[in-house]
Amino acid sequence: MTFFTPEAKELIDYIAFLNEKAKGGFMLTQCLTHWAKYGITTKEELGDYLDDCVAMTKPYNSCDSNDDDYDGGHDPIEPTWDAVSRHDSNEGW
């Protein structure tokens, strides 16, 4: 029989909660050895780690129209004819 510290049990329960919310999507491993390799032994540490992961990807995948980095998926306005000519030449026209 395996016994867990209260922190380990809380971490396992937290992972199970997150996996249930994922509804078959991105699932987290419940292997505590895996998480220990990342220095994660508590629920709080896992939460911080996941928050950091999201923060690192948000600028690249942001679809929030209120985000200052959001450009609607369009190229920036090119201010001069030379810029347009360079664009056209890059297109092979």
C-alpha positions as CSV (number, residue, x, y, z in Angstrom):
1,M,0.0,0.0,0.0
2,T,1.3,3.5,-0.9
3,F,1.0,6.4,1.5
4,F,1.2,10.0,0.3
5,T,2.0,13.1,2.2
6,P,-1.0,15.6,2.5
7,E,0.7,17.8,-0.1
8,A,1.2,14.9,-2.5
9,K,-2.4,13.8,-2.1
10,E,-3.6,17.4,-2.7
11,L,-1.4,17.6,-5.9
12,I,-2.9,14.3,-7.2
13,D,-6.4,15.5,-6.4
14,Y,-5.7,18.8,-8.2
15,I,-4.4,17.1,-11.3
16,A,-7.5,14.8,-11.3
17,F,-9.7,18.0,-11.1
18,L,-7.9,19.7,-14.0
19,N,-8.0,16.5,-16.1
20,E,-11.8,16.2,-15.4
21,K,-12.3,19.8,-16.5
22,A,-10.3,19.1,-19.7
23,K,-13.0,16.6,-20.8
24,G,-10.5,14.4,-22.7
25,G,-8.5,17.4,-24.1
26,F,-5.0,18.1,-22.9
27,M,-4.5,15.8,-19.9
28,L,-1.8,16.1,-17.2
29,T,0.1,13.0,-15.9
30,Q,-0.6,12.0,-12.3
31,C,3.0,10.7,-12.0
32,L,4.5,12.5,-9.1
33,T,8.0,11.5,-10.2
34,H,7.4,13.4,-13.4
35,W,6.4,16.6,-11.7
36,A,9.2,16.3,-9.1
37,K,11.7,16.5,-12.1
38,Y,10.3,20.0,-12.7
39,G,10.5,20.9,-9.0
40,I,6.7,20.6,-8.5
41,T,5.6,18.9,-5.3
42,T,2.6,20.9,-4.4
43,K,-0.7,22.1,-5.9
44,E,0.5,25.7,-5.7
45,E,3.7,24.9,-7.6
46,L,1.8,23.2,-10.3
47,G,-0.6,26.1,-10.6
48,D,2.3,28.5,-10.9
49,Y,4.0,26.3,-13.5
50,L,0.9,26.1,-15.6
51,D,0.3,29.8,-15.3
52,D,3.8,30.4,-16.6
53,C,3.2,28.0,-19.5
54,V,0.1,30.0,-20.5
55,A,1.9,33.3,-20.1
56,M,4.7,32.2,-22.4
57,T,2.3,31.2,-25.2
58,K,-0.3,34.0,-24.9
59,P,1.5,36.6,-27.0
60,Y,1.8,34.2,-29.9
61,N,-1.7,32.7,-29.8
62,S,-3.7,35.7,-28.6
63,C,-7.2,36.1,-30.1
64,D,-8.3,38.6,-27.6
65,S,-9.5,41.7,-29.6
66,N,-8.8,43.8,-26.5
67,D,-5.1,42.7,-26.6
68,D,-2.8,45.5,-27.7
69,D,-0.8,43.0,-29.8
70,Y,-3.9,41.9,-31.7
71,D,-3.9,43.1,-35.3
72,G,-6.9,41.1,-36.6
73,G,-4.6,38.8,-38.6
74,H,-3.8,41.6,-41.1
75,D,-0.4,42.8,-42.3
76,P,0.6,46.2,-40.8
77,I,-0.2,49.3,-43.0
78,E,2.8,49.9,-45.2
79,P,3.5,53.7,-45.2
80,T,5.1,54.2,-48.6
81,W,4.9,53.1,-52.2
82,D,8.4,51.5,-51.9
83,A,7.0,49.3,-49.2
84,V,4.2,48.2,-51.4
85,S,6.6,47.6,-54.3
86,R,8.8,45.4,-52.1
87,H,5.7,43.5,-51.1
88,D,4.7,43.0,-54.7
89,S,8.2,41.9,-55.7
90,N,8.2,39.4,-52.9
91,E,5.0,37.9,-54.2
92,G,6.6,37.4,-57.6
93,W,4.6,40.0,-59.6
